[in-house]
Amino acid sequence: MEMLNNQLLENLKVFSPEFLADAMKTALAGTPEDNLAYLFATGKNELYLRDLLAVHLHNTLDLVDDDFVGREWRKHDLSINSGNSPMVLIEGKSYIHYDAANDTHLEGGKNTIKHDLEKDLAKCELTRSKSKGDAKIFFTAILFTVEVISPRSFRYKNLTYGQYHRQGIKKFGSLTALREKGNSNLTRLLSRYGKTTSAQLQVGQYRGLSVVADFHVLQIN
């Protein structure tokens, strides 16, 4: 019978929403802020951030023998394993602040943040039920916005969600108000499922447009 690594179990006791949020910030510290702004502004970003976090955990955890940090292990975004036994399961998504600030996109329909969350949690619970240990389960979400005020700001700059950034800022009156609403809504949703925390990510500018991002972490009770 496969034996779990007691040292890894001891090390993973520190895993909490706060620990994971700090780990994400540390993992991003080596990437120039304007490079991050470019990635947020022009396309998908969650896999890049996932991979940086995976490298950071790989380099800092006391992994021995059959321990490993998995990417896409059994279709989970990130995992920490002792052999074939998952000790930690982490799923991650990326949204714009306007998604979370808009109640319909947050949880009012089928294609919502809540739907994504519950789908990922069900997947994690199924994996945990089939494993030897009692894996910790985390859901992470990145919220970001590019400060688009005028249509001219995004027409020729390859902004993936340019019109929606502008709509959100216009609806809530400012980037600050949109960001606050999105963060508070997402925290309210996640807190129904367990313990949460969030952290601001240090992001720069893309072609003169400010970019802001926040990292949210939920640990299932």
C-alpha positions in Angstrom: 0.0 0.0 0.0 1.3 3.5 -0.9 2.5 5.4 2.1 2.0 9.1 2.3 5.0 11.3 2.9 4.6 12.5 6.5 7.0 15.4 6.0 5.0 16.6 3.1 1.8 16.3 5.1 3.5 18.4 7.8 4.7 21.1 5.3 1.2 21.4 3.8 -0.3 22.3 7.2 0.6 25.9 6.4 -1.6 25.8 3.2 -4.4 28.3 3.6 -5.9 31.0 1.5 -3.5 33.5 2.9 -0.5 31.3 2.2 -1.6 30.7 -1.4 -2.3 34.4 -2.0 1.2 35.3 -0.7 2.7 32.5 -2.9 1.0 33.9 -6.0 2.4 37.4 -5.3 5.9 36.0 -4.8 5.6 33.9 -7.9 4.8 37.0 -9.9 7.5 39.2 -8.4 10.0 38.2 -11.1 7.8 39.3 -13.9 8.0 43.0 -14.9 4.7 44.7 -14.1 4.2 46.0 -17.7 4.6 42.5 -19.0 1.8 41.4 -16.7 -0.3 44.3 -17.9 0.2 43.1 -21.5 -0.8 39.6 -20.7 -4.0 40.7 -18.8 -5.0 43.1 -21.5 -4.5 41.0 -24.6 -5.8 37.5 -23.9 -6.0 34.6 -21.5 -3.7 34.8 -18.5 -4.7 32.1 -16.0 -2.4 29.4 -17.4 0.6 31.7 -17.3 -0.1 32.6 -13.7 -0.8 29.0 -12.9 2.5 27.9 -14.3 4.5 30.6 -12.4 2.7 29.5 -9.2 3.5 25.8 -10.0 7.2 26.6 -10.5 7.3 28.6 -7.2 5.7 25.7 -5.2 8.0 23.2 -6.9 11.1 25.2 -5.9 10.0 26.0 -2.3 8.2 22.9 -1.0 10.2 20.1 0.5 9.5 17.5 -2.2 11.2 14.1 -2.0 10.8 10.7 -3.6 7.4 10.5 -5.3 6.2 14.0 -4.3 5.4 16.4 -7.1 3.6 19.6 -8.1 1.2 18.6 -10.9 -0.1 20.6 -13.8 -3.3 19.1 -15.3 -2.9 16.0 -13.1 -6.2 14.2 -13.7 -7.5 17.5 -15.3 -7.0 19.6 -12.2 -5.3 22.9 -12.8 -2.7 22.4 -10.1 -2.1 19.7 -7.5 0.4 18.7 -4.9 0.8 15.0 -4.7 2.5 12.3 -2.7 2.7 9.7 -5.3 -0.8 9.0 -6.6 -2.4 10.7 -3.6 -3.4 14.4 -4.0 -2.6 16.4 -0.9 -3.8 19.7 -2.4 -6.1 20.4 -5.4 -6.2 23.9 -6.8 -8.5 25.1 -9.6 -8.2 28.6 -11.1 -10.3 30.9 -13.3 -9.8 34.4 -14.7 -12.6 37.0 -15.1 -12.9 40.8 -15.5 -14.1 42.8 -12.6 -17.3 43.6 -14.5 -18.2 39.9 -14.5 -18.2 39.8 -10.8 -19.8 43.2 -10.4 -22.7 42.1 -12.6 -25.1 39.9 -10.6 -26.3 38.1 -13.7 -22.7 37.1 -14.6 -21.9 36.4 -11.0 -24.6 33.9 -10.3 -27.9 34.7 -12.0 -27.7 32.3 -14.9 -26.0 29.2 -16.3 -22.8 30.7 -17.6 -21.7 32.3 -14.4 -18.8 32.4 -12.0 -21.0 30.4 -9.6 -21.5 27.7 -12.2 -17.7 27.5 -12.8 -17.0 27.4 -9.1 -19.5 24.6 -8.4 -18.3 22.6 -11.4 -14.7 22.8 -10.2 -15.6 22.0 -6.6 -17.6 18.9 -7.7 -14.6 17.7 -9.7 -12.3 18.1 -6.7 -14.7 16.4 -4.4 -14.9 13.4 -6.7 -11.1 13.1 -6.9 -10.8 13.5 -3.1 -13.4 10.8 -2.5 -11.4 8.3 -4.6 -8.0 9.1 -3.0 -6.4 7.8 0.2 -5.8 11.2 1.9 -8.0 14.1 2.7 -6.9 16.6 0.1 -7.2 20.4 0.7 -9.4 22.0 -2.0 -8.9 25.5 -3.2 -10.6 27.6 -5.9 -8.8 30.7 -7.1 -10.0 33.5 -9.3 -8.3 36.5 -10.9 -10.3 39.6 -11.5 -8.8 42.3 -13.8 -9.7 45.5 -15.6 -8.0 47.7 -18.1 -8.8 51.4 -17.6 -10.5 52.0 -20.9 -12.4 55.3 -21.0 -12.7 56.0 -24.7 -13.4 53.6 -27.6 -10.3 54.9 -29.2 -8.3 53.4 -26.3 -8.9 49.9 -27.5 -9.9 50.0 -31.2 -6.4 49.2 -32.5 -4.7 47.9 -29.3 -5.8 44.3 -29.3 -7.7 44.5 -26.0 -9.5 41.3 -25.6 -12.4 42.7 -23.5 -11.9 46.4 -24.2 -15.6 47.2 -24.7 -16.6 45.4 -21.5 -13.9 47.1 -19.4 -15.3 50.4 -20.7 -18.9 49.4 -20.0 -18.1 48.4 -16.5 -16.2 51.6 -15.7 -19.0 53.7 -17.2 -21.7 51.9 -15.3 -20.0 52.2 -11.9 -18.5 55.6 -12.5 -14.8 54.9 -12.1 -12.3 52.1 -12.2 -12.0 52.2 -8.4 -15.8 51.8 -7.9 -15.9 48.9 -10.4 -13.0 47.2 -8.8 -14.5 47.5 -5.3 -17.9 46.2 -6.5 -16.4 43.2 -8.3 -14.1 42.3 -5.4 -16.9 42.6 -2.8 -19.4 40.5 -4.9 -16.9 37.8 -5.5 -15.9 37.6 -1.8 -19.5 37.4 -0.9 -20.1 34.5 -3.2 -16.9 32.6 -2.3 -17.5 33.0 1.4 -20.6 30.8 1.2 -18.3 27.8 0.5 -15.5 28.3 3.0 -12.7 30.5 4.1 -11.5 33.3 1.6 -9.0 35.9 1.2 -7.9 38.3 -1.6 -4.8 40.2 -2.6 -4.0 43.0 -5.0 -1.5 42.0 -7.7 1.1 44.5 -8.8 0.4 45.2 -12.5 1.6 48.0 -14.7 0.4 49.6 -17.9 -0.3 48.4 -21.4 0.2 51.1 -24.1 -0.6 53.9 -21.7 -3.6 52.1 -20.1 -3.5 51.2 -16.5 -4.3 47.6 -15.6 -5.4 46.4 -12.2 -5.8 42.8 -11.0 -6.9 41.0 -7.8 -6.3 37.4 -6.7 -9.1 35.6 -4.8 -8.6 32.3 -2.9 -11.3 30.1 -1.4 -10.5 27.0 0.7 -13.4 24.6 1.0 -14.6 23.9 4.5 
